[in-house]
Amino acid sequence: MRKYTKQGHFRKDLSMLCILTLLKQNGEMYGYELVRAMDERSDGVFALPEGTIYPILYRLEDQGYIQQRIVRVGRRMDRNYYRLTDEGLKFFHSL
C-alpha cells in the first residue's frame, strides 16, 4: 500500500512539472490540450485521463502558480485557458 502512495505522489509531482513546462513553452493552453500534449510528447508513456489533470490545475491555481482565463468558444461552451504567473515562473526555475 505504501508503494502505491509513493507512486501516486510521484505521478502528481511529475504531472505538475509537465504542466508547468508546457505552459512555459506554449503560453496559454486548456486542459484537454495539456493532456494531449503530454501524451504526444511522451509517445503515450505518460497519458493522463482527462479528468485527472483538473485537480492538479486547481491546486496550481490555488498556489498562485497559474492563472485561468475563460473564453466562450461556442454559443454555450466556455473553455478555461491556463497560463503561468510570474510566481509560477519563479517556482518553475527553482525546481
JODA-V688564 format. One record per pair of residues at least 12 apart in sequence whose ideal C-beta (glycine too) atoms are under 10 Angstrom apart, sorted by sequence separation. I is the first residue (numbers start at 1). J is the second residue. D is the distance in Angstrom with one decimal. If there is no record, write none. Layout:
BEGIN
I & J & D
I & J & D
END
This chain:
BEGIN
19 & 31 & 9.6
22 & 34 & 5.8
25 & 37 & 9.1
35 & 47 & 7.9
68 & 80 & 4.8
69 & 81 & 4.8
35 & 48 & 5.5
68 & 81 & 6.6
69 & 82 & 7.9
34 & 48 & 8.6
35 & 49 & 8.0
36 & 50 & 9.2
67 & 81 & 9.3
68 & 82 & 5.2
69 & 83 & 7.2
19 & 34 & 5.9
22 & 37 & 5.4
35 & 50 & 5.2
38 & 53 & 8.4
67 & 82 & 7.1
68 & 83 & 8.0
18 & 34 & 8.0
19 & 35 & 9.8
21 & 37 & 9.7
22 & 38 & 7.2
25 & 41 & 10.0
34 & 50 & 9.5
35 & 51 & 9.4
66 & 82 & 4.9
67 & 83 & 5.8
21 & 38 & 9.5
35 & 52 & 8.2
65 & 82 & 9.8
66 & 83 & 6.5
67 & 84 & 7.9
19 & 37 & 9.5
32 & 50 & 5.9
35 & 53 & 5.6
66 & 84 & 5.9
67 & 85 & 5.2
15 & 34 & 9.4
18 & 37 & 8.4
19 & 38 & 8.0
22 & 41 & 8.2
31 & 50 & 7.0
34 & 53 & 6.0
35 & 54 & 9.9
61 & 80 & 9.7
65 & 84 & 6.9
66 & 85 & 6.3
67 & 86 & 9.9
15 & 35 & 9.9
18 & 38 & 5.2
21 & 41 & 9.2
31 & 51 & 9.1
34 & 54 & 10.0
65 & 85 & 6.2
67 & 87 & 9.6
31 & 52 & 10.0
32 & 53 & 8.4
61 & 82 & 7.5
64 & 85 & 6.1
65 & 86 & 9.7
66 & 87 & 9.3
67 & 88 & 8.1
31 & 53 & 5.4
34 & 56 & 9.4
60 & 82 & 7.9
63 & 85 & 9.6
64 & 86 & 9.3
65 & 87 & 6.0
66 & 88 & 5.4
15 & 38 & 7.7
18 & 41 & 8.2
31 & 54 & 6.1
34 & 57 & 7.9
57 & 80 & 8.1
64 & 87 & 4.8
65 & 88 & 3.4
14 & 38 & 9.6
18 & 42 & 8.3
60 & 84 & 9.2
61 & 85 & 9.1
63 & 87 & 8.1
64 & 88 & 7.2
65 & 89 & 8.5
31 & 56 & 9.7
57 & 82 & 6.0
60 & 85 & 9.4
63 & 88 & 8.2
65 & 90 & 8.9
66 & 91 & 9.9
31 & 57 & 6.4
54 & 80 & 9.1
65 & 91 & 5.4
30 & 57 & 9.7
61 & 88 & 9.5
64 & 91 & 8.7
65 & 92 & 7.9
18 & 46 & 7.0
60 & 88 & 7.2
63 & 91 & 7.9
19 & 48 & 9.7
53 & 82 & 9.9
18 & 48 & 8.8
15 & 46 & 8.2
60 & 91 & 9.1
14 & 46 & 7.3
15 & 48 & 6.3
14 & 48 & 10.0
19 & 53 & 7.3
23 & 57 & 9.9
11 & 46 & 8.8
18 & 53 & 9.6
11 & 48 & 8.5
15 & 52 & 7.5
19 & 56 & 6.4
23 & 60 & 9.1
31 & 68 & 9.7
15 & 53 & 7.0
18 & 56 & 9.4
19 & 57 & 7.0
28 & 66 & 9.9
30 & 68 & 9.1
28 & 67 & 9.5
30 & 69 & 9.7
12 & 52 & 9.1
15 & 55 & 9.7
16 & 56 & 5.7
20 & 60 & 7.5
28 & 68 & 9.2
11 & 52 & 8.9
15 & 56 & 5.3
16 & 57 & 9.4
19 & 60 & 6.8
28 & 69 & 6.9
30 & 71 & 8.4
15 & 57 & 9.7
23 & 65 & 9.1
12 & 55 & 8.6
13 & 56 & 9.6
16 & 59 & 7.8
23 & 66 & 6.5
28 & 71 & 9.2
30 & 73 & 9.1
12 & 56 & 6.4
16 & 60 & 6.6
23 & 67 & 10.0
11 & 56 & 9.9
15 & 60 & 10.0
20 & 65 & 7.0
19 & 65 & 9.2
20 & 66 & 7.8
33 & 79 & 9.1
12 & 59 & 8.7
16 & 63 & 9.7
19 & 66 & 7.7
32 & 79 & 8.8
31 & 79 & 8.6
33 & 81 & 8.7
34 & 82 & 7.5
16 & 65 & 8.7
30 & 79 & 5.0
31 & 80 & 6.7
33 & 82 & 9.4
30 & 80 & 6.0
31 & 81 & 9.2
30 & 81 & 5.2
31 & 82 & 7.5
28 & 80 & 9.9
29 & 81 & 6.7
30 & 82 & 7.1
28 & 81 & 4.2
29 & 82 & 6.2
27 & 81 & 9.0
28 & 82 & 6.7
29 & 83 & 7.9
27 & 82 & 9.8
28 & 83 & 4.6
27 & 83 & 6.1
28 & 84 & 9.3
26 & 83 & 9.2
27 & 84 & 8.4
23 & 81 & 9.9
23 & 82 & 6.3
24 & 83 & 9.5
22 & 82 & 9.5
23 & 83 & 5.9
24 & 84 & 5.8
23 & 84 & 4.8
22 & 84 & 9.8
23 & 85 & 9.8
19 & 82 & 7.9
21 & 84 & 9.9
20 & 84 & 6.8
24 & 88 & 8.4
19 & 84 & 9.5
23 & 88 & 7.6
24 & 89 & 6.9
23 & 89 & 9.3
20 & 88 & 6.5
24 & 92 & 5.9
19 & 88 & 9.8
20 & 89 & 8.7
23 & 92 & 8.7
24 & 93 & 9.2
20 & 91 & 7.5
21 & 92 & 7.5
20 & 92 & 4.9
21 & 95 & 9.5
16 & 91 & 9.8
17 & 92 & 8.4
20 & 95 & 7.9
17 & 95 & 6.7
16 & 95 & 9.4
13 & 95 & 9.7
END
